[in-house]
Amino acid sequence: SAASLDPFESDSRINREIIPVIFEGLFSPSEDGRAKPVCSSGADMEKLSVRVSIVAGLKFSDGEAVTPEDIKKSFELAAKSKYYSSLLSNITGVEIEDGSVVFNLGHSDEAVLNVLSFPIVKKIKGGYIGTGRYALKKLDGVLYLEANKEHPEYSEDWNKQIALSDMSGVDTPIYPFKSNK
C-alpha cells in the first residue's frame, strides 16, 4: 500500500514484479542472450552507437503515440534511477535523428540491446503510464489493472481487470497464497 509503482523508484519486491505488465522497454533480454524487440522494430548497431526504431503505431495506454522524445525522457529517468543506472552506464548520450533514437556508447558492446529494457513512460499527474499489456487504474480509492486495448497484442481473451490487494509487510507473493488471502 505504501510502496510505489513508480517504475524507477519502487522498492517493493512484489511491486517490481508488476511493473513489466504496465511498462515495457525497447527490448527484453531473452534466455539465449539475444535481445527480443518489444517497443522497438529493430536496431542498427555501429561500433559506438545503436540506432533504434520504434514500433510503428505504438501507443501508450491512453491512446497517445509513443515518440522518440518519450524514449529519450524515459532513458534520462532510468539513467538517474538506482535500478537502471548501472545497466545504462555505458550509454554516454541519446539523440533523436530522423524519427529514431540513437544511443551513444562509451565503448563497443554487442549486448547493449539487452540493457535497453528500461520502462518507456509518459509522465502524467501523479505518476506515469506505459505501453504494457495492462494499465494501472484507480476506482473509489482501489487500485486495479485494466487490459490495455492499445497494446499491439491485445486480445479479447485477456482478463479485462485484475484486482490488486494490499500486501504491505509481505516480502514474496508465496505467503499470501499459503495463507489463502
ABEGO torsion letter per residue (X at the ends): XABBABAAABABAAAAAAAAAABBBABBBBAAGBBBBAABAEBBBBAABBBBBBBBGBBBAAGBBBBAAAAAAAAAAAAABAAAAAAAAABABBBBBGGBBBBBBABBBAAAAAAAABBBBBBBBGEBBBABABBBBBBGGBBBBBBBAABAABBAABBABBBBBBABGBABAAAAAAAGX
